[in-house]
Amino acid sequence: MKENTNYNMGKLDRDMWRGDDSQQITFVVTQDCNLRCKYCYMTDKNDKNIMDFETAKRAIDYFVDNKEDLFSTEYIVLDFIGGEPLLEINLIDQIVDYFILSTYQKKSKWFGRFRIMVQSNGVLFNTPEVQQFLEKNKSIVSLGITIDGTKRKHDMQRVFPNGAGSYDIVEENYKLAFQKNYTNTTKVTFGSDDLKYMKESIVHLWDMGIINVPANIVYEDIWKEGDEKIYFEQLIELADYIIDNHLWDRYNTSLFSDSIGFKTAKEDLTLPTCGTGNMYCVDSNGDIYNCVRFMQYSLNHKNSRKIGDIYKGIDTDRIRPLKVINPKHISNQQCLDCKINSGCTSCAGNNYDLSENDSLFYRSTAICNMYKVQVKANNYYWARLFNEHSVCRDTEFRNQYFMYFILSSDSVNYCKFKACNTEEIMKPEDLLYGLEYAFDNFYQPVFVHSNGSMEWLNDLLRSDKYGISLSKQMNRHIIRHITKYQGKNLQQNAIYVVDNTTCKPKEELNGCVIFNIASSEIKNLAQGVKEVLQFTSRVNINVYDINKRFDISEYENQLKLLCDVLYDYLCKGKQKEIRQLTDRIFAREMNNCFAGEKNITFAPDGKFYICPAFYFDKAADVNINKVQSMTYLYNSPGCQNCDAYHCDRCVYKNYIGTGELNIPTIKQCELSYLERKYSMLLLERLKEGKITGFKNIEIPKVEYSDPVENLIQNPELAEYFITNERRFNYGKKICL
């Protein structure tokens, strides 16, 4: 597949100088400003709180003298803000000079290891004092000038106290700063009133030569009904403009990112979303805060929250809460359960200001609806790039939520069900509805094909009645296809099914191959998988017609043979996977099909089902809306405490065998623990052979093969089941 290696959209380098190797000291040199930007979070600007040089000197002395206790990095960024910091350019100049002198005299590691950061509205850029400062510190200063887009957008928000717009002055100064190489970026903020100018503003800034445009909406609770519709429309227009004009590898904006719109990995839930607990901000009184958003002039509802001062020092106990502000601890259950919570950022200071309990441990959801439409627009953008230009988003594999479309009742078998012999074809109106539903609810469509469904689909796309509307719907999705391997006309983004009715692969197949085999033919399993594995990196085995008479001893023999096949490949450095043997090695949590919980099925009758098996087996008549929660892992006592992470946990087999969706049959558990055993033996063999990548992986030996029975015999696990938090699948592999 062709990929654009020069693609940059969404990958803005907005971090501080040296990133994680540096920390930041912010000097609020003034709370005054020569503008009155309407969306500014600093709502209590004033001309009374201006820092003097003696306070600044004492602050520098405190931080330099206590570097080892307060800072964990060897590099420092001196950040100057206001109000408008350039109002106090002479003070900033003195502070920088004193910092250099102090670090030199005290032989501090910060000497020569610092940078200056100034964020300005740009009005005073061309004054002699500012020009002299910038020229003096040219190699170490980073200047940010905010130009907010087009003149009408900028002048709606960024105005002087008399209400006059500042665009003309700022544009002239920005161009001069750009010419002198003092700045090459800006930061754009959108509020409710100027949202309708988003697309034209981003394009305008690109036309000015600003290639990288970080942009965001305000975090505050200012959004009105209908704003999300305007936001979505503007983002779609911008996406179309970028793609229609082939600009994605030339320009950049953070409004489109390949990393948003997924489920946050469990390990990432405890990572801070901003620099809380790792930054210091000092004001004109010498008081120290975590950041400016905790100062009184930035708060509307709460009192300021400082962590110390330059005279008595920092109270480390006041920092402790800041260090554990992360999504896991501040979010409500709805946020934690959200399908698309990766990239949904929040401001700790704003959360505190809006908190219902006067606590840092609160998360405002004011921008929730706005973020959701941004994700939808991002999905549209990436789908168009993929479908039209084969450009892939790097983090596509993180998607966990799939909607299976059974296009016809004679579809290919790929799991524990038998397709019907009758031919019930999905109505075009239902297909359009299903695609709309998938888009609105953040599911990735998976088309399950029959022998004739691709031709039927192409006929629809060519039809006068449905062609345009269906093309539009499909073009905003990255659609996966499950289809039989025919040995020709290979599809993009397809998962191929191989069985005894298909020809054997003779060319490389990207991604995963599903290998179907009847239980009566289990003696041919290893040979069949071996023939397929040489043309793909991953095989999912699907044994159908398993019953109580299934020859499990022969299955064990075949697993032994497959372990030999995998070992040989891995010894040669070739990455090959067989789901039943390798998933348990790499997975750290349940990695099942999650039918009902994360994946749903849309059938030719226009109805939703837990999975295809419930559509094909009319006797298994369950209402997905009534029973869906019973498919969730946290409602399955035995499975939640089981570590056969690769297991199907097939809710259909559960229901047919035990009458309950959440309780597996003995046969399911027996097979899964047999596979787990051979995963463990394969891992031990790989470690003995010192194969790279397996040294620190462990699969513990267990003395049981039935997690339900183990739960009964170990009552303490039942208490664990009741109290343990919900667990989700964050494995990087997509397993069908």
Secondary structure, 3 states (H helix, E strand, C coil): CCCCCCCCCCCCCCCCCCHHHEEEEEEECECCCCCCCCCCCCCCCCCCCECCHHHHHHHHHHHHHCHHHHCCCCEEEEEEECCCHHHHHHHHHHHHHHHHHHHHHCCCCCCCCEEEEEEECCCCCCCHHHHHHHHHCCCCEEEEECCCCCHHHHHHHCECCCCCECHHHHHHHHHHHHHCCCCCECCEEECCCCHHHHHHHHHHHHHCCCCEECEEECCCCCCCCCHHHHHHHHHHHHHHHHHHCCCCCCCEECCCCCCCCCCCCHHHHHCCCCCCCCEEEECCCCEEECCHHHCHHHCCCCCCCCCEECCCEECHHHHHHHHCCCHHHHCCHHHHHCCCCCCCCCCHHHHHHHCCCCCCCCCCCCCHHHHHHHHHHHHHHHHHHHHHHCCCCCCHHHCCCEEEEECECCCCCCCCCCCCCCCCECCHHHHHHHHHHHHHCCCEEEEECCCCHHHHHHHHHHCCCCHHHHHHHHHCCCCEEEEECCCCCCCCCEEEEECCCCCCCCCCCCCEEEEEEEHHHHHHHHHHHHHHHCCCCEEEEEEECCCCCCCHHHHHHHHHHHHHHHHHHHHCCCCCEEHHHHHHHHCCCCCCCCECCCEEEECCCCCEECCHHHHHCCCCCCCHHHHHHHHCHHHCHHHHCCCCCCCCCCHHHHHHHHCCCCCCCHHHHHHHHHHHHHHHHHHHHHHHCCCCCCCCCCCCCCCCCCHHHHHHHCHHHHHHHHHCCCCCCCCCCCCC
